[in-house]
Amino acid sequence: MTTSTHFPQELLSQPPDERLAYFKNKIIAHPKLSDLYTEILDDINHPVEISLIMIYGPTGVGKTTLRKRLERELLLTAQSDPHRNPGHIPVAGLEVALPGTSRFNWPDYYRRALKALDEPLIGNKIDYGQRGIKHNASGELIFAYTLGVTNLRQALETALKHRQPKAFFADEAQHFNKVPGARRLLDQMDTLKSLAAQTNTLHVLLGTYELLALTDLSAQLSRRSRGVHFPRYQADLPQEMTDFQNVILTFQRHLPLAQEPDLLQHTSYLYERSVGCVGVLKSWLLRALELALKSEGQPLTLEHLKQCAIPTRKLLRFAREIEEGEAALVEKEAEVAQLRTLLGISSFSTPASKQQSTNGSHKKRRRRVGQRKPVRDTVGVK
């Protein structure tokens, strides 16, 4: 029997709920997550003429984990600053609610954002500049029903300016596009861009590939925003499969069980049933762990994995969405040709090919006066 030493051994004497909570809260810093974490954190600390960052990828790839890790780092950095303004909140965010109708509910979004920015324990309360917004006896932020969308928007602008967060996160941001018509989609993004610009607050949107519909609605929006792809691990790339195996091994070692399971022998099955997404894999292992803990000390087995696996019909839907999303990100030759036509470029050469034509064997040389052209003389007699 192999006992893992990668989790606190006292967990083995704790009830199942404690063990499940440990594994649920464990963040695995795998390569794709770590690379994006470094990239986005640098963008947050050094924003250059952008108001929006849009992070898109498959369902369950780990976007929420990325958000939590970034939030934790920004909080720790702010807490270490002895000169920090007591009214400052280094980061805030929310999960965008799915509207119950075809019209996005901006008043609800503004209320949720205001609550995310509010901190009752701070002595210096915010004057939101609006009647009907106050704290009750428990310190909870209360909104009067008479407040309109304009009042709530102005109150949110005031809160963002007062709290000065380095970033405001909006998870499940694909819900912003739950409106009919391209014009309304553009209005959605223009509203967010304006809010970010007016308050000098970088907004980070995280969502599925549906978020791609919001990235290129206008030239102005494209210039003020940046899209970032959070991809799955791909089975046809050997290094990525090695990385995925390392993720499996790390999860395996942190399962708080008396006997460490051998998950690596099921790599192909684990990849197939998680579609290469670490978030899907972790949720699946969490369900299998719960089932194993109910088995009175029995090790986690392949049978537990099979019982907790996502049904094939749902995985097919995941796979199709991934295929469509990845295909949409591929630069197409027809689009490049259309761009060149619109710019009036009849022919195009890259800087490298242009340099080669200038310095290579096809370079046109100037001849001295009287020098013949390099042609072959006729040989023989007719």
N, C-alpha and C positions, 0 to 999 in steps of 0.2 A: 504493500500500500504506500503511495506517495502522498505526502502531506505538503501542501503549498506553504511557503513562508512569506509570501508577498502580501498578505493581509494580516491585520492584527489577530493573533491566535486566540485572544480572549473572545472573539466573535463566535467561536465554536460553542461556547457555553451560553450564548445569547439566544433569545427567542427568534423565530424565523423572520419576524418583521424587522428586527435590527439588522439581520444579515442581508435581507433584501434591500433595505435602505442604503446600506454600505455599497452594494454593487450598483444600485441605481444612480448614486451620486458620484461614482468613480468616473473620472474623465481620462480617457486614453489619448495621449498626445501622439497620434499617428502622423505620418509625413504630410498627407494632404491637409489635415487640420492645422498642423504646425506652420506649414508654408503660408496658408491663407491668414492665419493669426498674425504672423509677422508682417505680412503685406498690408492688411487692413489696419493694424495698430499704427503702422508708419503713416498711413493716410490720415488717420484720426489726429495723430500728433503733429503732422505737417501737411494740412490740407492746402492744395494749390488750385485755386479757382474752381472748386467743385462744391456744390451744395448737397448733392445726393450720391450715395454709393448704393448700388443695387446688386445684391449677392443672390444668385439663382443657381438651382441645382435640383437633383431628384428629391422626391419625398424620402425622408429618413437618411439623408446623406450625412447629417450632423450640423446643420446650420444653427439650430438652437443651442447646441453645445458650443459652437464657435462664439455665438453671442454671449453666453454666460461666461466663457473664459475671458473674453475681451472686457466685459463689465467688471469682472473680478480684478483684472489687472489695473483698470482705470481707477477703481476704488482704492486699491492698495497704494497706488502712486499718489493719489490725492491725500490719503491719510498720513503719508510720510512728509507732507509739506507743512512745516510749522507756521507758515504765513497764510494758510488757506483761509479764505473768507468763510465764516461760519454759515452763511446763507447759500454757499456754493454746493451744488450737487454735481459731482464729476460726470455722471452718466445716468441716463434714465431710459425707459423704454416700455413697450407694451406689446401685446399680441393683438393684431388687427382683427376685430370681430367680423364675422361673416354677416352681411346685412340680410335681414329677413325678406327684403323685397328687391326689386331690380334697381333701386336707387340707393347709393351709398349714404350711410347715416353719419354725416359730418358732425352734428351736435354730440352724438354718442362718442365719436372718436375724440373730440376736443375734451369732453368730460373725463374720459379715461386717461388722456395725456396729462390733464391737470392733476389728477390724482397720483399719477406716476411721478410727477415733479414735486408734489407736496410732501413736506416732512413736519408733522405736528410737533416734534420734540425741539425743533429750532425755535429759539425765543423770538427772533425777529421775523414775525409773520409777513407774508407777502400781502401788499395792498394790490389786489387784482384790478382795481379801478372800475369794478362793476358791482352794482347793488345786486343782492341775491346770491352772492358767493361768500360763504362763511364757514367757520369751524363750529361743530357742535360741542357739547360738554365733554365728549370722548376724544375730541381732537380730529374727528373725521370731517373731511371737506364735504359741504352740502351745497347743492345747486337748487335755486328756485326754478320752478317749471316755466316761469315767464321769460327766462333768459333765451334769447334767440341765437342763431348761429353766429351773427356778427359779434354779439357780446361775448360769446364763448371764445371765438377766434381772438379777439382783442385781449381777453384774459390770459389765453395761452401764450400769446406773444409777450405779455408782461412777465409771466412766470418764466419763460425761457430766458428772457433778458436778465431777470433777477438771479436765477439759479446758475446760468452760464455753464450748462453741461458741455463737455467736449464732444459728445455725440448723443443723439437720441435714436434709439433702435425701434424699428417697427417690424416685428416678426409676423409671419404669415401674410406678407404684404401683397401677395397675389389677389387678396380680397379687395384691393383697391380697384381692380379692373372689373368688378361685378356690376358694371353699368352698361346700358345699351348704347352702341354707337361710338365711333372713333372720336368724335368731337368731345363727348363727355369724358372719354379716357384722357384726352389731352387736358381737359379742365382739371381732372383729378391730379395729374402730375404737376400742372402749373400751380395749383393750390399748395402742394407740398414744397415745390421749389421756391415759391414766394415766401412761405412760412420760414423755410431755412435761411433764405437771403435776408429777410427782414429782421431776424433775430440773431443772425451770424452763428447759427447752430447747424453743424453737419448732421444730416439725417441718413441713417443706414437702414435700408430696406432689405429684408431677407425673405425669400419665397421660392416657390417651385418654378419650373420653366414657364409657367403662365406669366411670370413677371417680365418675360422677354417682350410681351406685347406693350409694355410701358416704357421700354428703353429708347425707342427711336421714333417717338411721336412728332418731334419737331427738331430743327437744327439747334435752336436755343437750348432745348432740354438736353440734347446730346452733348453740347459743349459744357454744360454745367453739371453733368452727371458722369458716373463711371460704372460700367458693368463689370462684374467679377463672377467667373464661373467656378462653382464648387462641384467638381465632378466625382463620379463613382470611381472605384478601382476597376480596371479593365482586364478581363481574363486573357486577352491576346497579347498583353505586354508582360513579359517575364518579370521585370523588376516590380511592377505593380502587384503581381500575384505574390511575390516574395514579401512585399510590404503587407499585403492582406493576411498572409500567414502569420506574420509577426503580430498583427492585431489580434488574431485568434489566440495565439499563444499568450499574449498579455491578458486578455479577458479570462482565459483558462486559469491562469495563475492567481487571479483576483476573485475567483468564485469561492466564497467562504464555505467550503465543504471540507470535511475531514479527509476525503480522498480526492485528489486532483484528477479530473477527467482528462482523457487524451482526445482533445478536440481536433488536433491537427490531422489525424487519420481521416477525418470527415471534411477536409478542406473543400473539396468539390461540391459536396452537398451544402455546406454552409455558404459557399459563394452563390450557388444557384438560388437558394431560398432567401438570400438577403439581397439579391441582384447587385452585389458588389458595394452595398451601402453600409457603412459602419453603424449608423444609427439604427437601421433595421436589424442588423445583427445583434446589437446590444439589447434591444427590446425583446427580441426572440430568446436570447440567452436568459434574460431576466424572468420570462415566463417559464422557461425550462427549469431554472433554479427554484422557482416557487413550487413547481410540481415535484422536484426532487426532494425538497425539504419536507414535503407532505408525506414522503415515502419512508419516514422513520429511519433516517440515517443512511438510506441507500445512495450509492453514487449516481451522478448525472450520467445518463446513458443515451444512446442513439434513439431509443424508444421515446424518451422524454422530448428530445428534439423534434421527432416526427409528430408527436401529439401537439406540439406548440407551434409548428411551422405555419406560415401564412399559406392559405389555399392557393393552388396553381392559378385559378382564374383571376385572383387579385394580383398575383405576381406578373401575369401576362399584361395586365393593365399598367403596372409599374414599368415593365420593360418597354411597352409601346410609347409611353410618355417620355421615357429616357431617350429612346431612339429618335422621336420627333424633336425633342429639345436639343440633342446633340447635333442633329442634322441642320437645325436652324442656325447653329453657331458656325457652321462651316462656310467660309467665304466662297461664293459661287462665281465661276468665270463670267457668267452672263451679267452679274451685278457689276463686276469690275469693268466689263466692256461698256455697260451703260454709263457708268461713272465717267469713263474716258470720253464717251460721246458727248455727254452733257458739258464737260469741260473743254470740248473742242480739241481733244488730243487724238490725232489720226493714228499715230503710231506711238508706241511706248517702249522705253528701255529702262531697265533699272540702273542705278548709279554704277553697279559693278559691270554691267554689260557695256555701258557708255564708256567707262574707263578702259575696258578692254579694247573697244573699237578705236579709242584715241591713242592708246599706247601699244597696241598689238600689231600684228603683221599687216592688218588692213588699213593702217594709218596712211593717209594721203601725204606723199612727200613732194616737196617743191623741187623741180629740176632746174639746173643751171641753164642759162640761155644757150641754145645750140645743142643741148643734150637730147639724143633721140629717145623716143618712147621705147620701152622694153618689148619689142615685137620680134617674132621669129622671121629671119630672112629666108627667102625661097632658095632651095638647094636643087641643083641639077639643071638640065637643059630641056626645054620643051621640044 
